[in-house]
Each structure stands twice: as structure tokens, then as C-alpha cells.
Amino acid sequence: MTADQSTLNHTARILTEVSPQMPADAALRRYFVQHAYLGPRERRAISRSVFIYFRWWRWLDAKASLQRQAEQAIGLDDRFQNHPASVKPEALAARAVPAWVQDEMELTPAWLQQLQREPALWLRARPGQAGQLAAGLGHCAPTPHAADALHYTGTQDLFRTAQFHHGDFEIQDLASQLVGLAAAPAAGQTWWDACAGEGGKTLHLADQMRNKGLIWATDRSARRLQTLKRRASRAKIFNFRSTLWDGTDRLPTKTKFDGILVDAPCSGVGTWQRNPHARWTTSRDDVRELAATQLALLNRVAGSLKPGGRLVYAVCTLTRSETTGVADAFSAAHPELASEPVSGPAESGFLWPQTLNANGMFIAVWRRSA
Ligand SMILES: C[S@@+](CC[C@H](N)C(=O)[O-])C[C@H]1O[C@@H](n2cnc3c(N)ncnc32)[C@H](O)[C@@H]1O
């Protein structure tokens, strides 16, 4: 891709707004609200060039103007996409990610190369409707990993489609869909989605439950739960109750659950392909603090499982301190819970971006003895 001068100018203006407090995606959203005249094609080109800048940031000449740096980044990206071998794995390990990451995970060439590619856009069709949705939208490819998942390669604004307004699909990454499938709730059960956020996984659990039974959807953020309610109403999902819970000992209910999902706050290393700015704002301290939060959340909810109930821990990160570090510490502290294998393509709990063309994710599952 070559960028025209106007794209480079917009990119440079947005880059001046980006900071640790103003992530690139938020800066883009705000800029597009302020520049409503920009059409979908221009928006796509500008977003792409902002993200390419952060993917190749450590290769750029910091003394050059931001326009020039954005142009350099696009040149590097073109070369890499056409000849991935033109950038050596050692160079990727040194420059595509911050140095602290190598203490937390193995930096394989396959993962590093995947980080420098455009991320895929995944849809989740309503149960059994993927074929019909693909025919209606076009540019959709199925995957053997999830029957309702579609890889969308078209360019239309999906939020403006009739299918979206009708609740026929959600935009949800394949790795997130695999978390819902690993939870595998049954119709009529009672589940707790303890970090429900905007409800991506709540809606998937509800679909698997055929809208029957009950999901307690809790989060510390009222704003996110509001979005969850809007999404649920569009999807005509009614078998949930949402309420605030910030992870403290004051549990939201005395209910005992068939299943609990803790889709915990995490460092997000698994999303660094989609969200490259976060590579440069996430620190080792974040990893340490978030691992402690994840373990605390698991410890707090564990007593709310029914005998035979299942606990699912998921994080969209790949660091050892979170993932296996948390899962091992939790297992050691809870002999009443037995670890269970994770269904689907997870390798020892890990979903790898380079294998799935999706976010990286870690899943662990336990069952309370009956
Ligand atoms: C990974 S996101 C959840 C995404 C959501 N499950 C989905 O699929 O759309 C993690 C969520 O945990 C929430 N959170 C962070 N700290 C928390 C805490 N201490 N207690 C409860 N929720 C917390 C955040 O507000 C955020 O919505």
C-alpha cells in the first residue's frame, strides 16, 4: 500500500494526540467524530496507517517529521508483507515488542511475524446461521474451529448492515468465541460471567443456552454493563441479570452456579497484532499487578460453584506470570477443584495468533468435585 499525502497528514495529526492516556484506537475514534466528512475508504486508510506506524515504530527515524515516519512505516510494511523473510527474526524480537516480554514468553519467529500482519476480522453468527449470514454479507470464510465463526474480508461498514441491526451477528474475535465454546454452558443452567464487560461472551453463553436458564453478568464498570444491555436487546437475549461487582468479598449473590467464567482483566499481549500501540504502553509492572488481580478474582468466585460446577479462566494475554502462573497458583490453593482439559484447538491452554489468525488467548478449566 502506498499512502497519499492526505492520509499521511491525517495520520500525523492523530499521532500527535496518541499517548499512554489516549490509546491509538480511542484517538482514531475521536478524530473521526471531529472529522465526520471523512468517508469509509479514507477512514480505513488512515486507521491502517496509524496502526502500521506502531507496528514498525522501533524502525523509524525519530528525528523525521511524523508524516515522513508514517511513510517510512508504510514502506517497511509493504516490503515485509511481500517478503516476510526480508526482516530477520532477530530484528523482530529486538524491535517489534518491548524487551521485557522475552522474560515472560518464548519469542518464536512465527508469533513475531504474525504480530506484523494485518489482523483478521471475525464475526459470530447466531447458532446455525453462519451459512445464511455468509451468503447475505459476502466475503465470509468459515473455519473448522467454530461452526458459527466467519472470517470477514469485505470492506462494507458492518455496523450499518441490516443483518447487524437485526442481531444476526456479533463482531467477536475467533479466540474469544473459543472461550465461549470451552465454557459450553447447557440450556437451563445457571452461570456467572464475572467480568462480563460489554457482554461479548455473555451473549455467546446465552446463545449456547438457547436463551434458557440464567446468566449473572457482573463487572466493575457500569458503563460497560450498559453497553452489554444494549447489545443483548439487539440480539434478543433475555436470560441474564446484570449487576456491578468489583471483585471484592461482597459477592453479588449467594447463588451457587453450574459454571463461572472469569474473563479477567489482563495485559492484552494476545491483542498486540490488532492493537500495536499497546506494545509500547504495557509494562512488566502491569503484568505483575494484573496476575495478582486475576488470582484474587478466581479465589473470590471459587466458593460459588455447585458441586460438579465448572470454572473457566480466560485471558487475552500470553505472559507466563498471568496464564500458567495464575492457573498453577490457583490449582495449588484449591485441591477441591480438578483441572480439566480445554476443548478445541488450544495447545496446553494457549490459543496462538499464528495458528488461528486471531487474538492470542489462554484458557484453563476446573471442576469442583461432586
Ligand atoms: C477482558 S475484559 C472482559 C470482556 C468481556 N468478557 C467480553 O467478552 O466482552 C475484563 C473486564 O474485567 C473488568 N474488571 C477489571 N477489574 C475488575 C475487578 N476487580 N472486578 C470485576 N471486574 C473487573 C473490566 O471492567 C473489564 O470489563
PDBQT file of the ligand as one rigid body, heavy atoms in Angstrom, charges set to zero:
ROOT
HETATM    1  C1  LIG A 401     -11.296  -8.851  29.302  1.00  0.00    +0.000 C 
HETATM    2  S1  LIG A 401     -12.474  -7.723  29.816  1.00  0.00    +0.000 S 
HETATM    3  C2  LIG A 401     -13.982  -8.606  29.685  1.00  0.00    +0.000 C 
HETATM    4  C3  LIG A 401     -14.500  -8.744  28.285  1.00  0.00    +0.000 C 
HETATM    5  C4  LIG A 401     -15.884  -9.358  28.226  1.00  0.00    +0.000 C 
HETATM    6  N1  LIG A 401     -15.969 -10.596  28.976  1.00  0.00    +0.000 N 
HETATM    7  C5  LIG A 401     -16.309  -9.634  26.787  1.00  0.00    +0.000 C 
HETATM    8  O1  LIG A 401     -16.247 -10.790  26.328  1.00  0.00    +0.000 OA
HETATM    9  O2  LIG A 401     -16.737  -8.671  26.121  1.00  0.00    +0.000 OA
HETATM   10  C6  LIG A 401     -12.214  -7.672  31.540  1.00  0.00    +0.000 C 
HETATM   11  C7  LIG A 401     -13.307  -6.953  32.314  1.00  0.00    +0.000 C 
HETATM   12  O3  LIG A 401     -12.985  -7.053  33.693  1.00  0.00    +0.000 OA
HETATM   13  C8  LIG A 401     -13.462  -5.888  34.331  1.00  0.00    +0.000 C 
HETATM   14  N2  LIG A 401     -12.723  -5.764  35.587  1.00  0.00    +0.000 N 
HETATM   15  C9  LIG A 401     -11.497  -5.283  35.812  1.00  0.00    +0.000 A 
HETATM   16  N3  LIG A 401     -11.162  -5.391  37.103  1.00  0.00    +0.000 NA
HETATM   17  C10 LIG A 401     -12.204  -5.978  37.714  1.00  0.00    +0.000 A 
HETATM   18  C11 LIG A 401     -12.477  -6.337  39.050  1.00  0.00    +0.000 A 
HETATM   19  N4  LIG A 401     -11.584  -6.157  40.010  1.00  0.00    +0.000 N 
HETATM   20  N5  LIG A 401     -13.661  -6.902  39.318  1.00  0.00    +0.000 NA
HETATM   21  C12 LIG A 401     -14.578  -7.101  38.349  1.00  0.00    +0.000 A 
HETATM   22  N6  LIG A 401     -14.378  -6.775  37.042  1.00  0.00    +0.000 NA
HETATM   23  C13 LIG A 401     -13.201  -6.217  36.751  1.00  0.00    +0.000 A 
HETATM   24  C14 LIG A 401     -13.221  -4.777  33.351  1.00  0.00    +0.000 C 
HETATM   25  O4  LIG A 401     -14.113  -3.703  33.577  1.00  0.00    +0.000 OA
HETATM   26  C15 LIG A 401     -13.454  -5.484  32.023  1.00  0.00    +0.000 C 
HETATM   27  O5  LIG A 401     -14.768  -5.250  31.561  1.00  0.00    +0.000 OA
ENDROOT
TORSDOF 0
